[in-house]
């Protein structure tokens, strides 16, 4: 099964991002006007289409494709997916719209981060026609036929990021600004929520402000893009904020990506070992990827501060 019901007339499709299960979520709203949040990259589109098929939704029925920000693991497949959805509009932050219409800079930036793995992870990246793009301002709303989604600009992970408040589920769709939930650990009776600080717009102060902005809605659940629903949003947010402080302490003493990666992984292993997670648990494969990308973003942030 690709798709599972979450209640609240809402389903989750596992997009099998980069070949990993429980890595990137697509959320599907079952309303008069149908919408999804996140497409992941183009290699995930077959999984998205299969999930919709399981939910008995035809691609032509989709009215809105929403992306929380334009990093390619969230929106790289949007243009390809829209070819199957002739009636859908793409909803994106105003700062991201032009890069979806012309993804050349997005591609160049991702190649700097992912190197030789780029093609396998992201190809093809299809431009989105300008007339199919809706730019959503801070505080903007989208009516799905009685269900209102409210959009909040939430920088910190990226300047082109919004999160989405859904009153029906009393839930916040957090994108990446409120971090990653490592859903692979749920069956270990432990939880791990970590910041994601990828290059090149990471800002710890804006990230904290954005998390506060989300929590001001008193959400009863978070819907993480990576990955899944959690009904303890305060606990999740607090863990992300605590780790963010750890990240910045490490950054003060570190000058290379490799140094940051090593220290961060050591600290995560120490926590997970205390929680009874074995050393060879599959979660460490994801953590190795995420901590490398986060370390790159941290060093980039440090260099920007020194150049001011």
N, C-alpha and C positions, 0 to 999 in steps of 0.2 A: 504493500500500500504506500503510495506517495503522499496521500492526503489524509488528514485527521481532523475531526471536528473539535473545536475548542469551546463550544457553546457560544451564546451571544450572536447567533447567525454568522459565525466566523469560522473559517477553516485555515489550516496550515498545510502547505505543500513543502516537502523537503526537496530543495533544489540540487542536492548532491554537488555543491560547489567544490571545484577542484578534486572531485572524486570522493569527498568525505561525506558521510551521513551526518545529520545533525550539525551542519555547519552554517548554512544560510537558509533563512525562512522566507517563503512567500506567503503573505496573508491574503485571504480571499473573503470579501464581504458579500454575503448572500442577501442582497437588497434589490429593490426595483431597478436601480442603476447599479450595475455590478462593477466592483473595483478590486484591484489587487495592489499590494505594497511589496515592492522589490521584484526584480527579475533575475538577479545575479548575472553572470557572464553568459556569452552565447552557448558554450557547451552545456549549460543548465537548461536551455530552452526546451529540449525534448522532455525533460523531467517535469517542467512546468506544464507543458501541453498534456502530458499523461495524467498529471494530477487534476487538471481541469476536467479531463475526460472522466476520471473516477467520480468527480463531483457533478457530473452530468451538465457541465457548462460548456457551451460552444465558444470558441474564441471570438466569434462575431458578436456574442452577447456582452463582451467586456466593454464598458464605457470609459473607464479610467485606469491607467497604469501609473502608479505613484512610486517615485523613487526618493528615498530620504536624502540622498546626496549622490554625486556623480562619480564616485570611485567605481572602478570597473567591476568589482565583485558585487556591486549593487545594481549597476545600470548598464554594464557592458553589453548585455543581451537585449536591451530595450528596443533598439532599432530592428533587430532581427525578429523579436516577438511581435512587434507592431505590424509586421508584414502579414501575420496570421490574424490580426485583429483590425479589420478595416474600419470599425466604428469607434475605436478607442482614441482618447487623447492622453498625452503624457503630461503628468503633473510634476513639476520640478521647482527647486529654489531659483529665484531670478538670476543668481550669480552662476548657476550651472547651465542655464538654457542654451547659451551660444555654443557651449562645448559639446552638447548632444547633437546640435545641428551640424557642427563641424568638429569631429572628435580628434583631429590631428594632434592637438596639444595634449589631450588626455592620453593618447596612445604613446606619445613621446615620454610623458611623465611616468607612465606605468612601465615602460621598457627600462627606464633608469632604475626602478625599484626591483623589477622581477627578472630582468636580463633575458637569458636564453629561454626561460620558462614561459615567456610572454605568449607565444603563439599557442602553445598547448592550453594555457589557462584562459585566454581571452578571444582568440580569433574565431569568427570575424567580428569586427565592430562596424555596425551599419549606421550611417547618419540618420537622424530623425528629421523628417520634414518640418520646417519651421511652423507651418500652419497647424500642425498637430500637437504643438507644445503649449501648455498652460503654465504661466509663471505664477507661483503662489507666494503672496506677500505674507509678512509676519501678521498673525491674527486672521488670515484669510480662512474662508470656510468652503467646504464642498458638500453639497446636498446629494445624498444617494437615494433620495426618495423618502425623506422623513428622518433618515439617519444623517446627522451632521458631523463631519470631520473638521476639526479645527487645527490649523497649522501654526507651529511655533518655530521661529528661527532659533536654532540652537547650535551656535558655533562652538569651537573648542577642538573637535575632531577635524572639522573642515569648515571653511567659511561659507560653503554652499550647502549647508545642512539644515534641514528642518525635521522636527519630530511632530507627531500627530496625536491629538487628544480625541478619544472616542468616548462620548458620554454613555453610550449604550452598554459598553463593557466596563466602564469606569477604568479604562486602560490607556496607557501611553505607549505609542509605537516609537521606540527610542532611537532607531537607526543605530549609529555607532557612538553617539556622544555619551551615553550612559554605560558604555562598555560592552563586554562580551560575557554571555553566560555559557559556560562549558557544560552543555547538556549531557555530554558523555559521562559525567560524574554522578548523575542523579541516582543511578542504581547502586552507587557506593555509599549512599546516605551522607554525602557531603556535597557542598556547593562551592563553586569558584566563579567569581565575577571579577574581571580585570579591565582596566582602561585599555583602549586601543588608540595609540598615539602616532599613527602613521604620518609620513611626510606628505605635504610640506606646509600644512597650515595648523598643525597642532599648537594649541595654546592652553596651558593648564588653568590659567585664571578664567578664561572664557568657558572652559569645560565645567569648572565648578559653578559658575554663574548659570550656565544652561541647565545643569542638573537641578539646581535650586529652582529654576523656572519651571521645570517639569514637576517637581515635588510640590510646588504651590497649588497644583490641581488636586492634590491628595489622591493620587491614583491608587486603586486597589490592586492593580497588576501592571507589570511591564510586559510588552511584547518586543523581545529583542530580535533584531535582524540576524544576529549570531547569538544564540539560537533559541527560539521558543518562548513560551509564556512563563512568567513567574508571578506568583500571587503574594510575594513578600518584597514589594518594591523598595521599601525603606531599608531593609536589610541589604538588598542588592546595591542600592545607591551608596550606602555607607561603606560597603566593602570596596567598591570602585574608588571612592574618595580616599579611603585609607591607603589603597595601593598607589593611587596617584601621588600621595605624599611620599611614599617609599620610592617611586620612580624619580621624583625630583631630588630626593636626598642622594640617590645613586648618581644622578646626573651631575651633581655638584662635584663629585669625586672622580668622575670618569671623563675620558677624552676620546674614546673610540666606541664604535658600534659593538665590536667584539667584547669589550670590557663590560659594557652595560648588559649585553645578552647573558654573559656568564654569571654575573652577580644576580640578575633577575631570576634566571632559571634556578640558581641555587636556593634563593629565598622561596620560590614557588614550591620546589621539591620539599623543602623543610616543612612547609605548611601541609602539603598533601600527605607526606609521610606521617605526620602527627595525626592526620585524619584517616590513616589506614589504607591509603592508595598505594598500590604496588608500584615499584620502580619502572616496570615495563608497560604500564597502562597506556593504551592508545592515545590518551589525551596529550601525552608529551609530544607526539608528532605535530599536533596542532599548535601547542604552545611554542615549540621551536620556531615555527613559521611566524607566529604572531609576535613573539618577543624580538625576532630579528627586525621585522617591519617597524615595530614600536621603537626599538632602539635607534633606527635610522631617523625616525621622526623627532626623537628626543635630541639627538645630535644636531639635527637641522635647526631645531628651536634654539639650542644653545648658541649656535653660530650666529643666528639672527640677533640674539640679545647682545652678543659681543660686538656686532657691527653697528649697533645703534649709537 
